[in-house]
Amino acid sequence: MKTVKQFRIKELREHSGLSQGELAKLLGVHTSQLSRWEKGERQPSINQLMSIARALGVTLDYLLNAELSVTFKFRSKKLLSNEEKKAIEKALVDAEMQIHYLNSAYKLAKKIPRQFAIKMDYFQQQLPTIVQQLRETLKLNQRITLEEFKQALTELNIHIFEWALPWELSGLSYRDAFAVIFINRLHTKERRLFTLAHEFAHILFHAGRDNQQTLVSTISSSRDPIEKEAHAFAAEFLMPTNMIKQILANPAINIKSIEFVDSIARFFNVSRDAIYYQLVKMGIFSWEEKRLYLSKHKTIPSLPATRVENIDEQVASEFLRTALELFDAQEISTGKLHDWFFTDRITLDDYLAERVVESEEVFEF
């Protein structure tokens, strides 16, 4: 029987926000026994390992086989309820598992992960030039759409997952052997576009250096210096200052009207909040005026039971392709796909059945 690595249980317990006493109670064992497991002094039985995995909200595969040590740390100082904290801790552990599954898929397929090759240093004064160069590298249109941006980053070997995440989480990013970005599917399309640009900044400037592989972006994290840099980059990337100046040069525009703010937000495919941030930075508006333009009341959707409801749209395309190749070659089971895609069995079964129908139609043609 395969044994659990020393300190693995402790590592996952801490990631899940559980004390030693809390986990021992969930497992129905004495704290001293759990302590011995965590220190590697004793090994749990297979049934005990399955119970540990369930209690920690991870798969047995992840508990026993994860080779990458990935930790997403939630840094927001906003007061949250215990339920909100648990939902966030669970989401971060799930993201850590997804990176393990991505690594497992590459190994099983005997593929070497293609790396995202660009690393840059952040200089505020050079931001417009940096943005222009990156836009040209990515071959983006003046007005960037979420679909176009996702495709461009995918072609540069960034794996992008659109997951149902707790509302407070905007996005997550990871960079080491490969690069991964998670964005919150529950947010509006405009916000997801901004989050993707924000996480792209983390991949460019922050992740993968100074022993910092991962970053967690939250709705209320703009005071962090790194978050400020990513926010400024995303604003300039999606709403270049020179383009806004060209629009403002039209004397017929009533700049101070809500209608204008909404129209320019639609032009750049961003939210009213995002364009207002950029207009403040340019001196067009002041933060004292924000109550006149920004809505404080937002409907927060409930968190679905699964991270993924639409496999094609929400699972990173290269990972999806590799996983399905392994499945078709009978290297992995339906159960493994279920774990890897973070979806429910009905959605997965329907998706696989549709693939069979499509392949039969192609064959008949």
N, C-alpha and C positions, 0 to 999 in steps of 0.2 A: 504494500500500500504506500502511495506517495505521502510524504510527511509535509507538514506545514513549516515554512521557514521560520527560523528564530526571529522574534520581534514582529512577525507579520500580523499576528492577532492584535497586538498592542497598537501597531501603526494604524490598522483599519478601525479599531475601536476609537482611537483619538480622532480620526478623520470623521467618524460618525457622531462625534460629540457625546460619547457615553463614558461615564466613569467606570472604573473596574467593578465597583459594587453594583452598578446598574446592569452591566452586561452579565455579571455572575447571576444576578436575580433572574434575568431573562432566560438564562440557560439552565437554571435550577441547580447550580453547583456552588460550592463554597468559594469565597474570594481567593483563598489560598491555592485552590486547585487551578483557578484561572490564572493566577500569578505564575504558577509553575509552567503552564502552557505558554504564557507570554515570554517567559525567560528561556524557553526551549529545554527545560529540565524534564518535562514529560510531554508525550504526544497524545493528542485526543484521538479517539477512535473515529472511524468513518462516519458513524451516526452522530457523534459529537461535532465533527467537522461540519456536517450538513446543518446541524442546529446553530453553530457559530455563524456560518454563512448567512442563514436566514435572519438571525438576530442582527447582524451587521448590515443587512440589506444588499448583499453582494452574492454573486454566483460562486459555487464551489470551485469552478475553474479559476476565477479571479483570485480567490483566497489561496489556492495552491500553486498557481502557475505564473502569476504576474512577474515579469522580469523588469519592467520599468517602474521606478519609484517616482510616482507623480503625485503632487499634492497641490490642490487648489485651496487657497486660504481666503476666507471671507473677511474683509477688513472694515466694512462699513460700521460706523459708530451709531447709526440710527437705532433707536430702541425698537426691538421687534418682540413679538409674542413668542412663547415657546414653540407653538405650532409653526410659525413662520421660520424660526431658526432650524427646526427639524427638517422642514421642506427644503431649505437652502442646503443644509448639510447633506441631505440625500441626493440632491442634484449634483453637488460637487463630487461625491463618491461615484455617482453614475458617469460623470464626465471622465473621471480617472479610469473607470472600467472601460469606457469606450476607447480610450487611447490604448489600453491593453489589448482590446479586441482588434484594433487597427494593426497593432504590431503583430499579433498572432496571425492575422490574415496574410500579411506580407510574408511571414516566415513559412506558413503552410504552402503558400503559392510559390515559394522560392523566388520572391521578388526583392530587390533592393529598393527601399523607399527613395523616391526622387525628392531631393531636398529643395526647399525654397532658398534660392541663392543670394537674395539681396539683403544686405545689412547696411544700415545708415546711422549716422549720428544726428541728433536733433539740434537744429539751430533755428530759433524763432525768426530771426531776420531773413533767413534764406528759405523760409517755408514756401512762399509762392513759387520760387524756382524749383524746389524739390518736388512740389506738387505737379508742376508742369511737366517735369521730366518723367515722373511716374505715370501720369496720364498718357503720355506719348508711348511709354514702354508697354502699358496695358492696352493701348489702342482703343481708348474709350471715347464715346461721344461727348459732346459738350454737356448735355444733360444725361446724367448717369442713372440707369435703372438698376434695381436690385438684381434682376436676372442677368443683365449684362455684366455687372460687377462680379457676381458669383462665378460666372463662366470665366472671366478674365483671371481671377485669382486661382481658380481650379487649374487653369492652364499653366499657372506658375507653381503648381504643386502644393497649394494650400487646401487642406481638407475642410470643408464647410458643412456643419450640421445645423439645421434649424430645429431646435428642440422646444417643447413646451417646458418652460422653466418658471420657477417662482417669480412673481412680478418684479421684485426688487433686483433680480439679476438681469442685466442688459446683455452681457456677453462674457465669454471666457476665451482665453487664448493660450496656446501651448506651442513651444518651439524647442526641438532638440533634434532627434533623428529625422523627424518630419514636423510639419507645421499643421496645427489644427485650430479652427475657430468655431465656437458655438455662439449662435445668436438666438434670442428669445422669440419663438414662433408666436407667442401670445401678444406681442407688441404689434403696433400697426406696421404696415409695409414701409412707411416713411421712417419710422424709428429703427426698424431693422436695417435699412440702408445705412443710416447714420451709425448704428452699432457696428456694422460690418466694416465701415471705414475706420471707426475708432479702434476695433480689434486689429485691423490691418496695421495701424500705427504701432500698436504694441508688438506685433510680429516684426515690424521693420526696426524699431528703435530700442525695444526693451527686452523682450523675451529672448532666451537663448544666450544671455550674457550675464556676467556677474552672479552666476549660480541661480539665476532667476528664470526658470523654465516656464512658469505659469503666471497668469494674471487673471483677476476676477474684476469685472467692471459692474458697478451697481448704479442705480438711478441717482443715488445721493453721494457719489464718490468724487465730485469735481474738485474738491479741495486738495486732494493728493497731487503732488507735483507731476508725477508720471501720468495721472489721469488728465491733468490739465493739458499736458503736451498732446496726448492722444485726442482729446476733445478739440484742441486748436487745429490739429492736422485734419481731422474729419471735417470740420467746418470749412477749411480752406480747400480741401480736396473736392467736396461736393458743391461748394458755393464759392468759387474763386473770386477774390476781391475785385480783380480787374473786370470780370463779367458783371458783377453787381454795379460797379461804377458806370459801365456802359448803359445799364438799364436806368440808373438814377439820372443819367444825363438828359433823359427825355423830360422837357419842361412841363408836359401835360400831366405828369404823374402827381397824384396827391400822396406824397410819401408817408404822411402820418395817418392815413386811413387804414382801418382793419382790412378793407377790401384789397388794398395794395399789398399788405403783408401776406394775406392769403394767396394772392395771385403769384407773387414771387416765390412763395413756398412751393406752390404747385409746379411752377416752372422748373425748380431744381429738384423736385420729387422728395422734398423734406417736410418736416412738420413746421408749424408756426413757431414753436419753441426754438427749433434749430435756426431758422432764418433770423429770428429776433436776436439770438445770441450773436450772430455774425454782424447784424446791423448795429448792435451795441458796440461791438469791437471796433467798428468803423466810425463810431461817433454819431451815427444817424439817430439812435435812440439812447436813452439812459435806463439804467436798471430801475430807477424810481418810477418809470412809466409802465413797467411790465404788468401791473395789475389791470391796466387798460387793454392789454393785448393778449395776455396769457390766461388760459382757463385753469382754475385750480381743481375743478371737479372732473375726475376721470373715472370711467367705469372699469373696474378691474375684473377681468374674467376669471372664472374658477380654474384651478389647475386640473387638466385631464388626468386620467388614470395612467396613461402611457406618454412617453416623451414624443413618440412618432405616430402620426395618424395617416400620413401620406408618404410612403416609402421613397418614391422617386423624387419628391420635392425636398424632403427633409434629411435624407441620408446622404453623406458626402459621396459624389458620383464615382470616384475611383475606388473607394472602399466598397461601395455597392457592387460595382462591376467585378471586383476581385472576389467578394463573398459569393456572388452568384456563380462565378466560374468554379469555385471550390465545391459549391452545392451540386452543380451539374455534373462534376467529376466524382461525386459521392465521397468527397473528402470530409465534408461536414454534414450534419443532420439538420432537419427542420428545426429541431430544438435549439441548435447552436445559432441558426439564423435568427430565431426568436430573441435569443439573448443579445446577439450582436446588433440587431436593429432597434432594440428598445421599443418594440411595438407589441400589440396583443396578438394572440394566435389567430383570431378571426381575420384581422387585417392582413396578416402574413399569408394565411391560407388563401384568401381571395386574390392576393397579389400573385402568388405562385400559380394559381389556377388560371389567371388572366395571361400569364406568360406562356402557359401551355397552349391556350387558345390562339394567341398571336403567332406562336411558332407553327402551329398547324395551318393557319391561314396562309402564312408565307410559303409553306411547303406545297399547299394545294395550288397556289398561284404559279 
